[in-house]
Amino acid sequence: MTEPYDNSPQVSWTWMSDRMYLAVRNELPDHTIITSSDSSGNIEYLKKMSPVTDQNVIYSFTTYEPYIIGFGTARSGMGGYRGFESFLKDVPYPVPEGLSEAEIDRMAKEICSLMPEDLLAEGLRCVTAYLKGEYDCHVLYSNQYDGGYTADWQRKRMDSLGDWSRKYGGNIHMMCVEFGCMDSVTAKKYFGAAEGSGIRNEVRIRLITDLRTAFEANDIGWSYWLFNGVFTVFDPEKREMNAVTDDAYIEKAYDKALIEDALGLKPVFPRSE
């Protein structure tokens, strides 16, 4: 199960999840069961759950926070959506520390400089909040951790999940089943984001690195989203979305910085006789 949503606030999600778990376990006594936190797999809802004692259950969540970087550009054109995210320009991550009000104002105006008038007010509001380390318009509880949007902020979030596991004995199996960041090339090519907008690849790499290392520091398993869809492990300039990914294509197009540096993996390419 991933990303349950819009459940009744009058009923505990743990209560509902446990009953589904028991129904499945009764039929599949030896299978690994992957369940999820509520509100689209939000980590703050995971910490509200009371885990079962079954050691063959994995508690999953998804994260793209801060969304203005991780998922914001992906909203460009999806489902006909038209918002300020399609026009973001060079959003910094990590956010520099110690910015003055004047610096924040100048940076926000530059980041929003491609936005049409009807989207500018919302864009400036959200970008300004992001630069201040506050709620960035798309993240639940994003401003409860001290400091701005940096590697330390990501680590504090995942440390809180480690604390949750230790509260119940420290043997809770956790996994982030989705994380990643869309690049500007894909956003423009497939979703019509404005020319000059988008997330630079080095920013994308940094976000993914910070998330992956924060997971591993707290014994949280992970799976990256996505192999070769709108999010990708391939070089944005070289890849073809949904192409046949044979060995030759992978060797030519994979993103070394993403695979080896950000995700900490080493590709092994099979060679024919």
C-alpha positions as CSV (number, residue, x, y, z in Angstrom):
1,M,0.0,0.0,0.0
2,T,1.2,3.5,-0.8
3,E,-0.3,6.9,-0.3
4,P,-3.7,6.4,1.2
5,Y,-5.6,9.7,1.3
6,D,-8.7,11.5,2.5
7,N,-9.6,9.1,5.3
8,S,-12.0,10.1,8.0
9,P,-10.3,12.3,10.7
10,Q,-12.8,10.8,13.2
11,V,-11.2,7.3,12.8
12,S,-7.6,6.5,13.6
13,W,-5.6,5.5,10.6
14,T,-3.8,3.0,12.8
15,W,-7.2,1.4,13.5
16,M,-8.0,1.1,9.8
17,S,-4.5,0.0,8.8
18,D,-4.3,-2.7,11.4
19,R,-7.6,-4.2,10.3
20,M,-6.4,-4.4,6.7
21,Y,-3.1,-5.8,7.9
22,L,-4.8,-8.5,9.9
23,A,-7.0,-9.5,6.9
24,V,-4.0,-9.8,4.6
25,R,-1.9,-11.6,7.2
26,N,-4.6,-14.2,7.8
27,E,-4.5,-15.2,4.1
28,L,-0.7,-14.7,3.6
29,P,1.1,-15.8,6.8
30,D,4.6,-15.6,5.3
31,H,4.5,-12.7,3.0
32,T,6.2,-9.3,3.7
33,I,3.5,-6.7,4.0
34,I,4.2,-3.1,3.1
35,T,1.7,-0.6,4.6
36,S,1.8,3.2,4.5
37,S,1.2,6.3,6.6
38,D,-1.9,8.4,5.8
39,S,-2.2,11.7,3.9
40,S,-0.3,10.4,0.8
41,G,2.3,8.6,2.8
42,N,3.4,11.7,4.8
43,I,6.1,11.1,7.4
44,E,4.4,13.1,10.1
45,Y,1.4,10.8,9.8
46,L,3.7,7.8,10.0
47,K,4.8,9.0,13.5
48,K,1.2,9.0,14.6
49,M,0.9,5.3,14.0
50,S,1.2,2.5,16.5
51,P,3.1,-0.2,14.7
52,V,2.3,-3.9,14.9
53,T,4.8,-6.3,16.5
54,D,5.0,-8.4,13.3
55,Q,8.7,-8.2,12.1
56,N,7.6,-8.9,8.5
57,V,5.8,-5.6,8.1
58,I,7.4,-2.5,6.4
59,Y,6.0,1.0,7.2
60,S,6.4,3.1,4.1
61,F,6.2,6.8,3.2
62,T,7.0,9.1,0.3
63,T,8.8,12.4,0.3
64,Y,9.7,15.1,-2.2
65,E,10.1,17.9,0.4
66,P,10.7,20.7,0.0
67,Y,8.2,20.4,-2.8
68,I,9.2,23.7,-4.4
69,I,12.4,21.8,-5.4
70,G,11.5,18.1,-5.3
71,F,8.1,18.0,-6.9
72,G,7.2,21.6,-7.7
73,T,8.4,21.6,-11.3
74,A,6.7,18.2,-11.9
75,R,3.3,19.9,-11.4
76,S,3.9,21.8,-14.7
77,G,1.1,20.7,-17.0
78,M,0.2,17.6,-15.0
79,G,-3.6,17.1,-15.2
80,G,-3.9,20.5,-16.9
81,Y,-2.6,22.3,-13.9
82,R,-1.2,25.8,-14.5
83,G,0.6,27.3,-11.5
84,F,3.6,29.4,-10.6
85,E,5.8,26.2,-10.4
86,S,6.0,26.1,-14.2
87,F,7.9,29.5,-14.1
88,L,10.4,29.0,-11.2
89,K,13.9,30.0,-12.1
90,D,17.0,28.8,-10.4
91,V,15.5,28.0,-7.0
92,P,18.5,27.4,-4.6
93,Y,19.0,24.3,-2.5
94,P,20.3,24.3,0.1
95,V,19.0,27.7,1.0
96,P,21.9,29.9,2.0
97,E,22.0,30.6,5.8
98,G,21.8,34.1,7.2
99,L,20.0,35.8,4.4
100,S,18.9,39.4,5.1
101,E,15.4,40.6,4.3
102,A,16.8,42.6,1.4
103,E,18.6,39.5,0.0
104,I,15.5,37.4,0.4
105,D,13.4,40.0,-1.4
106,R,15.9,40.3,-4.3
107,M,16.3,36.5,-4.7
108,A,12.5,35.9,-4.6
109,K,12.0,38.5,-7.4
110,E,14.7,36.9,-9.5
111,I,13.3,33.4,-8.9
112,C,9.8,34.6,-9.9
113,S,11.0,36.8,-12.8
114,L,9.5,34.6,-15.5
115,M,6.0,34.4,-13.9
116,P,3.0,36.0,-15.6
117,E,1.2,38.7,-13.6
118,D,-1.7,36.5,-12.5
119,L,0.6,34.0,-10.8
120,L,3.2,36.4,-9.4
121,A,1.7,37.2,-6.0
122,E,1.3,33.5,-5.0
123,G,4.8,32.7,-6.4
124,L,6.5,35.5,-4.5
125,R,4.7,34.5,-1.3
126,C,5.7,30.9,-1.5
127,V,9.2,31.5,-2.6
128,T,9.8,34.1,0.1
129,A,8.5,31.6,2.7
130,Y,10.8,29.0,1.3
131,L,13.9,31.2,1.5
132,K,13.0,32.0,5.1
133,G,12.8,28.3,6.0
134,E,9.0,28.5,6.5
135,Y,6.0,26.7,5.0
136,D,6.6,26.5,1.3
137,C,3.0,26.1,0.1
138,H,3.0,22.3,-0.5
139,V,4.5,20.6,2.5
140,L,2.6,19.5,5.7
141,Y,4.4,20.6,8.8
142,S,7.5,21.6,6.9
143,N,8.4,24.4,9.3
144,Q,8.5,22.4,12.5
145,Y,12.2,21.7,12.2
146,D,14.7,24.4,13.2
147,G,16.7,26.0,10.4
148,G,16.2,26.5,6.7
149,Y,15.9,24.0,3.9
150,T,19.3,22.3,4.0
151,A,20.8,18.8,4.5
152,D,20.5,19.4,8.3
153,W,16.7,20.0,7.8
154,Q,16.4,16.7,5.9
155,R,18.4,14.9,8.6
156,K,16.2,16.2,11.4
157,R,13.1,14.9,9.6
158,M,14.5,11.4,9.2
159,D,16.0,11.5,12.7
160,S,12.5,12.0,14.0
161,L,11.5,8.7,12.3
162,G,14.4,7.0,13.9
163,D,13.1,8.4,17.2
164,W,9.7,7.0,16.4
165,S,11.1,3.5,15.7
166,R,13.1,3.6,19.0
167,K,10.0,4.6,20.9
168,Y,8.6,1.1,19.9
169,G,11.9,-0.8,20.5
170,G,14.0,0.3,17.6
171,N,13.1,-2.7,15.3
172,I,10.4,-1.0,13.1
173,H,11.1,-1.6,9.4
174,M,10.7,1.7,7.5
175,M,11.1,2.5,3.8
176,C,10.8,5.6,1.7
177,V,9.1,4.1,-1.4
178,E,9.2,7.3,-3.5
179,F,11.7,10.2,-3.6
180,G,13.4,12.2,-6.3
181,C,13.4,15.5,-8.2
182,M,12.4,16.4,-11.7
183,D,14.9,18.2,-13.8
184,S,14.3,21.4,-15.9
185,V,14.9,19.6,-19.2
186,T,12.1,17.2,-18.6
187,A,9.8,19.9,-17.2
188,K,10.2,21.9,-20.4
189,K,10.1,19.1,-22.9
190,Y,7.1,17.1,-21.6
191,F,5.1,19.6,-19.4
192,G,5.6,22.9,-21.1
193,A,7.5,24.7,-18.3
194,A,8.7,28.1,-19.3
195,E,12.0,28.5,-21.1
196,G,14.7,29.4,-18.6
197,S,12.7,27.9,-15.7
198,G,13.3,24.7,-13.8
199,I,15.6,22.9,-11.4
200,R,19.2,22.7,-12.3
201,N,20.7,19.3,-12.3
202,E,23.3,20.1,-9.6
203,V,20.5,21.2,-7.3
204,R,18.6,18.0,-8.1
205,I,21.6,15.9,-7.3
206,R,22.1,17.7,-4.0
207,L,18.6,17.2,-2.8
208,I,18.7,13.5,-3.7
209,T,22.0,13.0,-2.0
210,D,20.8,14.7,1.2
211,L,17.6,12.6,1.3
212,R,19.4,9.3,0.6
213,T,22.1,9.8,3.3
214,A,19.4,10.9,5.8
215,F,17.5,7.7,5.2
216,E,20.5,5.5,5.6
217,A,21.6,7.2,8.8
218,N,18.3,6.1,10.3
219,D,18.2,2.5,8.8
220,I,15.4,3.6,6.5
221,G,15.2,1.6,3.2
222,W,14.5,3.5,0.0
223,S,13.5,3.3,-3.6
224,Y,14.1,6.2,-6.0
225,W,11.4,7.5,-8.3
226,L,11.7,6.9,-11.3
227,F,13.8,4.8,-13.7
228,N,13.0,6.4,-17.0
229,G,9.7,8.2,-16.7
230,V,9.2,11.9,-16.0
231,F,11.7,11.5,-13.1
232,T,14.8,9.6,-14.2
233,V,18.2,8.1,-13.4
234,F,19.4,9.1,-16.8
235,D,21.2,12.3,-17.9
236,P,18.4,14.7,-18.7
237,E,20.3,16.0,-21.8
238,K,20.9,12.5,-23.2
239,R,18.0,10.3,-22.3
240,E,14.8,9.5,-24.2
241,M,11.8,9.1,-21.9
242,N,10.4,5.5,-21.9
243,A,13.1,4.3,-24.4
244,V,14.1,0.7,-24.6
245,T,16.7,0.6,-21.9
246,D,19.1,-2.1,-23.1
247,D,22.8,-2.2,-21.9
248,A,24.0,0.1,-24.7
249,Y,21.4,2.7,-23.9
250,I,22.1,2.6,-20.2
251,E,25.9,2.9,-20.6
252,K,25.4,5.9,-22.9
253,A,22.7,7.8,-21.0
254,Y,22.9,7.1,-17.3
255,D,23.6,10.0,-15.0
256,K,26.9,9.2,-13.3
257,A,26.4,12.0,-10.7
258,L,22.9,10.8,-9.8
259,I,23.6,7.0,-9.8
260,E,27.1,7.0,-8.2
261,D,27.3,10.1,-6.1
262,A,23.7,10.9,-5.1
263,L,22.4,7.3,-4.8
264,G,25.7,5.7,-3.9
265,L,25.4,2.9,-6.4
266,K,27.9,1.4,-8.8
267,P,26.5,0.2,-12.1
268,V,27.6,-3.1,-13.5
269,F,27.0,-3.6,-17.2
270,P,26.7,-7.2,-18.4
271,R,28.9,-7.9,-21.5
272,S,28.1,-10.4,-24.1
273,E,30.6,-13.1,-25.1
